[in-house]
Amino acid sequence: MSKTRLISAVACLFAALAAPAALAQAPNRATTEIPADKAKVSGSIVVDYNTRSERSQSSQDVYDMGEIAIADLMLMRGSIARVPNSNVTYSIRFDVVNPQNPSQIAREVAILRGDLPIASGGRYNPEEGKLRLDIVKGNQVSSRFTGSIQGREVVKWWDVARRLKTASKEASKVYSRYVDGKVVSIQVKNPDPLRFERLGLASGPFSFLVESRVSGILDYDYELGNWLTDQTGVTFTYNIGEKVYSDKVTGSIRYVSENGEFTDSKGKKRKFTSYYDYNLRVNEPPVNKDNAFFGGDASQADSDAFFSASDQTKPGIYGRVYYLDSDTACKQVRDDTGAFKCVGPTRSEITYDLKPVGLTYQQLANWMKLELLVIGPFTDE
């Protein structure tokens, strides 16, 4: 056998071994805590908002995912095409890392593909678009996304002024969390929720990464641009063997608008114009309901304490997702004062620099799959 054919044969053998069905002998890896030195999410996405540009006639915004590395588990590459308020089309390829030898990577073992239709009321319906995760190497199987997401009511900044005026006349929602052993609360006027309604996340690309059901709410604060959870949180429920697991994610993703520079996972210096600061906890004890009634006057001190990510010892997801935005040739719309303003960036370079702490492989995979489904709302503003 020639050297080329031998290498090809070895590659094919590893692809088969790395495919989900062949890894069924290690089902407990799903509940294994990710080693601290491997616990990270890094990589980048470049978004061209063609629908916002005067120079483009395209009806689609395109998300080009260079490569997102998820711990020592898998890598995602590909593209997402989005027609705002209409449809999202996925073509994301998964490479998987050999758990016995992390230096070995099986390429394009699985593909996330299909559509995520958006109904007129803002509801995302993956079943209608046959959104699925297909295993295309080894034992080929297909797992579909099910359920729905009720999207935000307002997705354009020029509607926000009206929303805030309405919100000022409505009751505030109080959010509470433990900070240094104390309950800290803030109030948000009429937040806009993403509601996960029996959303089913497809299994894979490894067999030990099982299907999960998602329920709960992720609220958006128009005034400050933050994402928050209430005490209900966002809950992921799944079965491994005969055991049922239920993980609740609570906390915040705080928006910060400032210019700066950071070093990416490859040691390259990059600029940013804003970032999201992650402070999400997994299975944190709930705040006493009586204590949550007090405080929360939205003062700067309360707000700073609530969003503080100084304590990163508890199980959760921390770190930042950086944005480098540009608004070259952006379309113009009148704001509430009558002045013309840019509808938003026409291009964004998004860089992940997240650190999971104390999470299992299943827990991290669940969150990252969910982020893929809400990438539109996360990048609307």
C-alpha positions in Angstrom: 0.0 0.0 0.0 1.3 3.5 -0.9 2.1 6.0 1.8 -0.8 8.2 0.6 -3.3 5.4 0.6 -2.1 4.4 4.1 -2.6 7.9 5.5 -6.0 8.1 3.9 -7.0 4.7 5.4 -5.8 5.8 8.9 -7.8 9.1 8.5 -10.9 7.2 7.6 -10.5 4.8 10.5 -10.2 7.7 12.9 -13.2 9.4 11.4 -15.2 6.3 12.1 -13.9 6.0 15.6 -14.7 9.7 16.3 -18.2 9.4 15.0 -20.9 9.3 17.7 -21.9 5.7 17.6 -18.4 4.5 17.9 -17.9 6.5 21.0 -20.8 5.0 22.8 -18.4 3.0 25.0 -17.7 6.2 26.9 -21.2 7.6 27.7 -20.1 9.1 31.1 -17.9 11.7 29.4 -21.1 13.8 29.2 -21.1 14.3 32.9 -17.3 14.6 33.3 -16.1 18.0 34.4 -14.0 19.8 31.7 -10.4 20.1 32.9 -9.5 23.7 33.8 -6.7 23.9 31.2 -9.1 22.9 28.5 -12.2 24.9 29.6 -12.5 27.7 27.1 -14.5 28.8 24.1 -12.6 30.8 21.5 -12.8 31.7 17.8 -14.5 34.3 15.6 -17.5 35.1 13.4 -17.6 37.9 10.8 -21.0 39.2 10.1 -21.9 41.2 6.9 -25.2 42.9 7.5 -26.1 43.3 3.9 -29.7 44.4 4.6 -28.3 47.5 6.4 -26.0 48.6 3.7 -26.7 51.1 0.9 -24.2 49.2 -1.3 -25.8 45.8 -1.1 -29.0 44.5 -2.8 -29.0 41.3 -0.8 -31.9 40.4 1.4 -29.6 38.2 3.6 -27.2 39.0 6.4 -24.3 36.5 6.4 -22.5 35.1 9.4 -19.1 33.6 8.4 -17.9 31.4 11.3 -14.2 31.0 10.9 -13.7 28.4 13.7 -15.2 28.3 17.2 -13.3 25.9 19.5 -15.4 24.4 22.3 -13.0 23.1 25.0 -11.3 19.9 23.9 -14.6 18.7 22.5 -15.3 20.0 19.0 -14.8 22.9 16.6 -17.6 24.6 14.5 -17.0 26.2 11.1 -19.4 27.3 8.3 -22.0 30.0 7.7 -25.4 31.2 8.7 -27.6 33.2 6.3 -30.4 35.3 7.9 -33.3 37.2 6.4 -34.4 39.5 9.2 -37.9 38.7 10.6 -38.2 35.8 8.1 -35.7 32.9 8.2 -32.3 31.7 9.3 -30.4 29.1 7.3 -27.6 27.0 8.8 -24.6 25.3 7.3 -22.3 24.6 10.2 -19.7 21.8 10.1 -18.5 20.1 13.3 -15.0 18.7 13.7 -14.5 16.4 16.8 -11.5 15.9 19.0 -10.4 12.4 19.9 -10.8 12.2 23.7 -8.0 9.5 23.8 -5.6 11.7 21.8 -6.6 15.4 21.6 -4.0 16.0 18.9 -6.2 14.0 16.5 -9.2 15.8 15.0 -11.8 14.2 12.7 -12.9 16.7 10.2 -16.6 17.4 9.2 -18.1 14.6 11.2 -21.4 16.3 11.5 -23.3 19.2 9.9 -25.9 21.5 11.4 -28.2 22.3 8.5 -31.7 23.4 7.7 -33.8 26.4 8.3 -35.1 28.3 11.4 -38.3 30.0 10.1 -39.5 33.1 11.9 -43.3 33.6 12.0 -44.9 37.0 11.8 -45.2 37.2 15.6 -41.5 36.6 16.0 -41.7 32.9 16.9 -38.8 30.7 15.8 -39.9 27.3 14.6 -37.0 24.8 14.0 -39.3 21.9 13.3 -40.9 23.7 10.3 -37.5 24.3 8.8 -36.3 20.8 9.4 -33.3 22.1 11.4 -31.1 19.1 12.3 -27.7 17.9 13.3 -26.6 15.2 10.8 -23.8 12.8 11.5 -22.2 12.2 8.1 -19.3 9.9 9.0 -19.2 6.6 10.8 -22.7 5.4 11.8 -24.8 8.1 10.1 -27.8 9.4 12.1 -29.9 12.6 12.2 -31.2 14.4 15.2 -33.8 17.3 14.9 -34.4 20.4 16.8 -37.9 20.7 18.1 -40.2 23.1 20.0 -40.0 26.8 19.6 -38.5 30.2 20.7 -40.8 33.2 21.1 -38.5 36.0 20.0 -38.2 39.5 21.2 -41.0 42.0 20.4 -38.8 44.8 19.3 -35.7 44.2 17.1 -35.0 47.6 15.6 -33.3 50.4 17.6 -35.7 53.0 16.1 -38.6 51.3 17.9 -36.7 51.3 21.2 -37.7 54.9 22.1 -41.4 54.0 21.9 -40.7 50.8 23.9 -39.0 52.7 26.7 -41.8 55.3 26.8 -44.3 52.5 27.2 -42.1 50.8 29.7 -41.9 53.9 32.0 -45.7 53.5 32.6 -45.5 49.8 33.3 -44.3 47.8 36.3 -40.6 47.0 36.6 -39.2 43.5 36.9 -36.8 42.8 39.7 -33.7 40.6 39.3 -31.8 39.3 42.3 -28.6 37.3 42.7 -26.1 36.5 45.4 -22.9 38.7 45.3 -20.3 38.0 48.0 -23.0 36.2 50.1 -25.4 39.1 49.9 -28.6 39.6 47.8 -28.3 42.3 45.3 -31.3 43.4 43.2 -31.9 45.7 40.3 -35.0 46.7 38.4 -35.6 46.7 34.6 -38.5 48.5 33.0 -40.6 46.2 30.8 -37.8 43.8 29.6 -38.3 42.0 26.3 -38.1 38.2 26.7 -36.8 35.3 24.6 -39.1 32.5 25.7 -37.9 28.9 25.3 -41.0 26.8 24.9 -40.1 23.1 25.1 -37.2 23.7 22.8 -35.5 20.5 21.9 -31.7 20.7 21.2 -30.5 18.0 18.9 -28.1 15.4 20.2 -24.5 15.0 18.9 -22.0 15.3 17.4 -20.8 12.7 19.9 -23.3 10.0 21.1 -22.7 11.0 24.7 -24.0 14.5 24.0 -27.7 13.7 24.3 -30.8 15.6 23.3 -31.9 18.4 25.8 -35.1 20.2 26.5 -34.9 24.0 27.2 -37.4 26.1 29.0 -37.4 29.5 30.7 -36.8 33.1 29.8 -33.8 35.2 28.8 -34.8 38.9 29.1 -33.4 41.8 27.2 -33.0 45.3 28.8 -33.4 47.9 26.1 -32.1 50.8 28.3 -28.7 49.2 28.9 -28.5 46.5 26.3 -28.1 43.7 28.8 -29.4 40.1 28.8 -30.7 38.8 32.2 -32.4 35.8 33.7 -34.9 35.9 36.6 -35.1 33.4 39.3 -36.7 30.9 36.9 -33.6 31.0 34.8 -33.1 28.9 31.7 -33.4 25.2 32.4 -31.8 22.4 30.4 -33.3 18.9 31.0 -31.8 15.7 29.6 -31.5 11.9 30.3 -28.2 10.1 30.5 -28.8 6.4 31.1 -31.7 6.1 33.5 -30.9 9.4 35.3 -32.6 12.7 34.6 -30.5 15.8 34.8 -31.9 19.4 35.2 -29.4 22.3 34.9 -30.6 25.9 35.6 -28.6 28.8 34.1 -29.0 32.1 35.9 -27.2 35.4 35.7 -26.4 38.1 33.1 -24.6 39.0 29.9 -23.8 42.6 30.3 -23.3 44.9 27.3 -20.4 47.4 27.5 -19.9 50.0 24.8 -16.2 51.1 24.8 -13.2 51.0 22.5 -10.2 49.0 23.4 -7.8 46.2 22.5 -7.5 42.6 23.6 -5.3 39.6 22.8 -7.1 36.6 21.2 -6.5 32.9 21.8 -3.8 32.8 19.2 -1.9 35.7 20.7 -3.0 38.3 18.2 -3.8 41.9 19.2 -7.3 42.9 18.2 -9.4 46.0 18.6 -13.0 46.2 19.8 -15.8 48.7 19.9 -17.9 46.9 22.5 -18.3 43.6 24.2 -20.6 41.3 26.2 -19.4 40.4 29.7 -20.7 36.9 30.6 -21.5 36.1 34.3 -23.7 33.1 34.0 -24.1 30.6 36.9 -25.1 27.0 36.6 -27.2 25.5 39.3 -26.6 28.3 41.7 -28.8 28.2 44.9 -31.9 30.4 44.4 -32.3 33.7 46.1 -34.7 33.8 49.0 -38.0 35.2 47.6 -38.5 37.5 50.5 -35.1 39.0 50.2 -35.6 39.6 46.5 -38.4 42.0 47.3 -36.0 44.6 48.8 -33.4 46.8 47.2 -33.2 47.1 43.4 -33.4 50.8 43.0 -31.2 50.5 39.9 -28.5 52.8 41.4 -25.1 52.6 39.8 -23.7 50.8 42.9 -26.4 48.2 42.8 -25.9 47.8 39.0 -22.2 47.4 39.3 -22.5 44.9 42.1 -25.2 42.9 40.3 -23.1 42.5 37.1 -19.8 42.0 38.8 -17.9 39.0 37.5 -15.2 39.2 40.1 -16.2 35.8 41.6 -15.5 33.2 39.0 -15.1 30.2 41.3 -18.7 29.0 41.1 -19.8 26.7 38.2 -20.7 28.9 35.2 -19.7 30.7 32.0 -17.5 33.8 32.3 -15.4 35.9 30.0 -16.2 38.2 27.0 -17.5 38.2 23.5 -15.9 41.1 21.7 -17.4 43.1 18.8 -15.5 45.3 16.3 -18.3 47.1 14.5 -18.2 49.4 11.4 -21.1 51.3 9.8 -19.7 52.1 6.3 -22.5 52.8 3.8 -25.2 52.1 6.4 -28.8 52.9 5.6 -30.4 55.9 7.5 -33.6 56.1 9.5 -35.2 58.9 11.5 -34.9 58.6 15.2 -37.6 59.8 17.7 -36.2 63.4 17.4 -36.5 63.4 13.6 -32.8 63.2 13.0 -31.4 60.7 10.6 -29.2 58.0 12.2 -27.5 54.8 11.0 -29.6 51.7 11.3 -26.7 49.8 12.8 -23.3 48.4 11.9 -23.0 47.0 8.4 -20.2 44.7 9.5 -19.2 43.0 12.8 -16.1 41.0 13.8 -17.1 38.9 16.8 -14.5 37.1 18.9 -15.3 34.6 21.6 -13.1 34.5 24.8 -15.2 32.6 27.3 -14.1 30.4 30.2 -16.4 27.7 31.5 -15.8 26.9 35.2 -16.8 23.6 36.8 -19.0 22.6 33.9 -19.5 19.2 32.3 -19.2 18.6 28.5 -23.0 18.2 28.3 -23.6 21.5 30.1 -21.2 23.5 27.9 -22.5 21.8 24.6 -26.1 22.6 25.6 -25.3 26.3 26.1 -23.3 26.7 22.8 -26.1 24.9 20.8 -28.6 27.4 22.3 -26.4 30.3 21.3 -26.4 29.2 17.7 -30.2 29.4 17.7 -30.4 32.9 19.2 -27.5 34.4 17.2 -30.0 36.7 15.5 -31.4 38.3 18.6 -27.9 38.4 20.1 -26.7 40.6 17.2 -29.7 42.7 16.4 -28.7 45.9 18.1 
